[in-house]
Amino acid sequence: MKRNSLFKDNYWLFIPYLLMLAISVFFILFYSKAEIHIWMNQHHSPFADLLFKYASYMGEGWVLTPICLILLFVRFRYAFMAIGSSILAPLFTQFFKRVVWPDSPRPKVFFENLYDLHVVDGVHLHSAHSFPSGHATGAFAVFMVLALIVKKPFWKVFFLILASLTAYSRVYLSQHFLVDVSVGSLIGSLTALLCYCWMMRYSKGWLDKSFKICVK
């Protein structure tokens, strides 16, 4: 696949994502993660509590795995993209979490005795392995594949919004810092792009079939 064609077909996806990432990087560079988190934590409401409590689930395996399996009934090529991305991206994230930065504290520990965080009822706050965010990684790994394979700009933006809501929910719920979800989104996005480009290289006809067609 040509680079120019890839960008031309997906500028409604790439430009908004890169803009969001640039804004995040700006705040990360010029403000401490404590300042950013406190400011974000102060902006809450009952509606947002409910919204982000459930939006967070979109980064979990029990939601993402069925999406990957459903793609088997659409096109094998797409399913392999999503499955590959959903496996590789968390592997990278867990390596960083467990090996490179195993001692990164979650907001719960970081702000202990320093700031009284707003917390959402029913949400269990984790204590360790904050960087990077696994939920943000997983959501972007799968939803970015979906955004890449759909044609209409509306759906590209829609899937980007779903991934972004998932990532933001992790900060809203005080499970992660902004830098955690930003890096997680980057890992997921790059892995999705890698798997997409890799699978689009192959012209084998069976990849463009689906399980529905094969069982007839």
Secondary structure, DSSP 4 states (H G I P E B T S, - for coil): --HHHHHHHHHHHHHHHHHHHHHHHHHHHHS-HHHHHHHHHT---HHHHHHHHHHGGGGSHHHHHHHHHHGGGT-HHHHHHHHHHHHHHHHHHHHIIIIISTTPPPHHHHTTTT------TTPPPP-S--SS-HHHHHHHHHHHHHHHH--SHHHHHHHHHHHHHHHHHHHHTTSS-HHHHHHHHHHHHHHHHHHHHHHHT---GGGG--HHHHT-
